[in-house]
Amino acid sequence: MPSGIITATSVYGGGRAWQLIGRRGMLRSVLLALATCSGLPAHETDDLAFHAALESRGVALERPAWDDPSVDWSRFDGVLVRTTWNYQHRVDEFRAWADRIAALTRLDNAASVLRWNSHKSYLRELGAAGVPVVPTIWLDRGSRPDVASLTTVVGGTEGFLKPCVGATAQGTLRFHFDNVGVGRAQELVDERIAREDYMLQPVLANVLSRGEWSAMVFDGELSHCVRKIPVPGDYRVQDDHGGRDEPYEPTGAEREHVHRVLAVAERILAEHLGGRRLLYARVDFLWRDDGSCVLVELELIEPALFFRHSPAAAERLAEAWLARLAR
């Protein structure tokens, strides 16, 4: 593991350059890694502002792929998980990788936090602790659920089937509670339930009209929010599926809701956080018919952070990460 003390020194113009003081008192640039993945799409540019914010502080920066076995992770003074967007296909390998990196250098968020967040059952824990979440029926791997009977419990006329390990709506089915829709849903469950856990949720009508909104939180401070809107008739808000996003200004009650979710999550994760806050989090909400919000996701692994909608956000995260490494 790299040794030394990370410190900030004043530079011309009043800014700060971050350097590491080695055992012999010699200064060198801090070397950090933003973990990515092999096969990252070339169009992914949202993090460029974050890269620039780190480099402007004198940081030497690399972007190694988590799934590249040739990487020597012990070279780095800290590793931040960013665009590891294929992890859900190799989740056991990813969890083992995070454990290995945490033994070599500082990993954020912590490996145990990544493990907890890699399975959607964390929503069950948050709900049990009082956080309003989307109503969910949990379909355990190896079980034999009857979708038709479960739709009467869910209520309404439409539902979602979602894998408990997944991202960007992969493996998700939206279906009507009629014979055709339920038949398709049962086929999906019968095909997949032997090897993975699933969840069944109702479709909240507002996702089709208002979309969902996300709050970016860095070291406990709300940075900025966006609203993600699907194409007409769709429910998928990701830009992979044609969705669009825009800045969003939450109400006072919505801001309080963000902090409540993070407070509960950090209480559950307290033994893994060692008295610190989560370094980064994206909190995703849907609106109910009465205008209140329910949690749909708490993203603590590799969320898109929408720096394009808040130029100052990249500076905030860079400063928060470096300050944490210096402690």
N, C-alpha and C positions, 0 to 999 in steps of 0.2 A: 504494500500500500504506500502511495506517495506520502512523504513525511514533510513537516515544516508548518509554518504559520502563514495563512493567507491574510494579507493586509492591504489596505487601500492607501495610496499616496496621492498627494495633491499634484495636479498637472496644470499646465498653462490654460487659463480660461475658467478655472474654478472647478473643473471636473475631478474625477478620481480614476486612477489607474490601479488595477488590482494585480498584485504580485505575490510571490511566495518566498518566504525567508527560509532557506534550507538550514541544515544542521550547522554549516560553517558560516552562517550569516550572509551568504550570497543571495542576491535577488534574481529571480527568473520569472518569466511570464507564467501565469496560472494556465494550465492545460486542462481543458474541459471537453467532454464528449456529449453530444446530443444523439442519443441512440435512435437509429432509424431502422429500416428493413431493406432487404434485397427486393428489387423490383418496384421501388417507390415510383409512382407516376411522375413524369416530367413536369406536369402542370402544377404540382404542389409548390406554391411560392409564398403562402401566407406567413410562414415562419421567417422569411428573409429579414423582416424588421427586427426580429428577436436576435438573429445572428449578428446584425449590424450593431445592436445595442451592446452585446457582449464584446464584440471586437473593438468598439469604441472605448471600452474600459480596459484595453490592453490585454484581453484574454486571447490565448491561442486556442482555436476551436477546431474540432474535428467532428465528423458525422458518420461514425462507423455503424454498420448494420448489426443488429443484435444477433442475427442468424448467420453471421460470418465467423466460422470457427478459427480463422487466422488472427483475429483481433486480440491484442494484448491489452486487456482492460486495466491492468495494474499501472499502466503508464499515466492514467488520468487522475487529476486531483478531485474530480467529481464527475458523475454521469447523471444526466437528466433524460428521462424517457420522453421522447417526442413522437416520432412518426413510425412506431413499430406496428404498422397497420395490418400485418398478417399474423399477429400473435394468436388470434382466436382459432386459427386452423391448426396450431401446434401449441396449445395452451400449457400442456405439461412441460414441454421443452422451455417455454418462455418462463414459467415459474422457476424452473431449475436454473435457468440463466440468471434471473434476478437474484436468486440466493447466492450464486457464485460471485456476481459482481459486488454484492453487498459485503462479501468477505474480503474483497480486494480494495475497495475505495468507497467513497460516499455515493449512494444511490438515492435519488429522489424521483417520485415519492418512494418511501421505504419498500423493500421487497415484500414484507408481510402485508403492507397496505395494498400493493399490486395484487397479491394473491387473493386477499379478501374481495377486492373489487372485480376480479376476473370472472366471477360467477354471479348471476343476477339475484341469487338468494340473499345478497346484502340488502335488497329492497324489503325482504321479509323481516329482517332484523330492524331496519329503520321503521317500518310500519308498526312492529310490535313495541317500539320505543316511543310511539306517538306521532311520527311524521305522517302526514296525509300522503298516501301513495295511490297510484292507479290500482283499483281492485284487481286482484290476481288469484287465479287458481294454479297451483303448482303441480306439474305432471312429472313425477319422478322417473328417472331412467329405470327401465325394466318393469314398470307398471303396465297395466292394460286399461287405460282410461276410455270411457265411452263418451265421445264428444257430444253426442246428441243430448244425453242427460245433463252434461255439464253446462250446456248453453242455457238451460232453464235456471241454473244457479246464477250465471253471469247476468242474465236479463238483457233486455234490449233486442236489437235485430241484427247486429253485426259484432264480430269479434276479431281479435288477432291471436294467432299462434306465433310464439317467438322462442328461439332457442335460448337457453340460460347462459350460454357462452356464445357471444356473437357481436357483430357490429355492422353498421350501415345497412340495416334491415335485411341482411343475408339470412336465408332460411326462414323468413317471416311470411306468413300467409294471412291476408285479410279475407274474411269470408262472411257471407250472409247466413243467417240461421234458418235457411230453408234446406230442402232435401239435397239439392245439388251442392250447396256450399258446405253443409255438414259432411257430406260424402267426401268432398275433396279434403276437408280438414282431417277426417278420420284416416284417409289414405296417408296423409303426411305423418300423422302421429304413429300409425302402424309401421311406417317405413323407418322412422328415426328414433322412436322412444327406446328401442333396445340399446342404443349407444349414447344417447344424450338426454339431458333434462330439458323439459319444455315448460312454457308458461302460457296460460290462456287469460286474455284480458278483453274487456269490452272496448269497442270503438267509441271514444268520446267525440261527439260531433264537431266540437270546436277545432279539432286538429285539422279538419278539412277546410275550415274557413279562416281561422286565426293562426293556425300552425302551432308551433311551440316556441317557448322562449328560453334562453340560456343565460346564466350568470357566470362570469369568470371571476374566480376568487384566488388571490395570491397572498399566501401567508396570513390568512384570516381577513384580508381587506377586499371588499367588493371592488373590482376594477372597472368592468363595463358589462353591458348586456346586449344581446342580439335577439331578434325574432327571426325564426326560420319558417318559410312559407312554402307549402308544396304546390306543384302545378295543379290546376283545377281538376278535381275528381280523384286526386291521389292523396295518400296520407304520408308518403315518405318525404321528409323535409330536407334530406341530404342533397347537396349539389350533384352528387353522383346520379341522382334520379331526377334532375331538372329543377330541384328546389332552389329558392333564392333566399338571401338573408339581408338584414338591414339592422342598423342600430335600434335599440329599444330602451326606453326610459321607464323603469319599473315604478310602480306606486310605492308609497311608504310601507304599506302592508306587505307587498311583494318583497321588498328589501328585507323586512323582518323575517319573512319566510325563508329566504336564502340563508340568513345567519342561523336560523333555528335548525335547518337541515344540517349545516356544517357543525353546529354545536353538538347535535346528537351523534353524528358520525364520528366526530373526534372523541366523544365520550366512549363510544363503543371501541374505538381504536387506540385508546389512551396508552395501553401497555406497549403498543407498537410505535407510538410517536415520541416517547421519551420526553414528555413535557412540551413538545413543540407543536405548532399548528401544521396542517397539511400545507405543503409548499404551493401546490396548485390544485385547483378543482374546477370542474365545470358542472353546474347544477342545472338540469333540464326539467322544465315544467310544462304541463298542459293546463288549459283552462277548463273548468267545469261550466255547466250552464249558468250557474249563479255568479260566475265571474271569479270565484276562488280558484286556487291553484292546487294541483297535486303533482308530486314528484314522479317523473317517468324514468330518469336516469341520474346517477351521480357518477361522473366520469373522473376517475383518479389515475388512469393509466396513460392514455395517449390521445386526449381530446384535442380536436381542432379548437384553437383559442381565439380565432377571429381578430387577429392583430390588425387586419385591414380596416376594421371599423373603429379602432382606437389607437392612434399612433403612440400615445403615451404608455399604453399597456405593455409593450415590449420592454420599455425602460423600467417599468415597475417590476416585472418578473425578473429581469436581469439583475437589478439591484437587490431584490429579495433573495435570489439564489446565492449571489456572491456574499451577501451579508451572513447568510446561514452557514456557508462554507467557512467563513472567517471565525465563527463562534467555536 
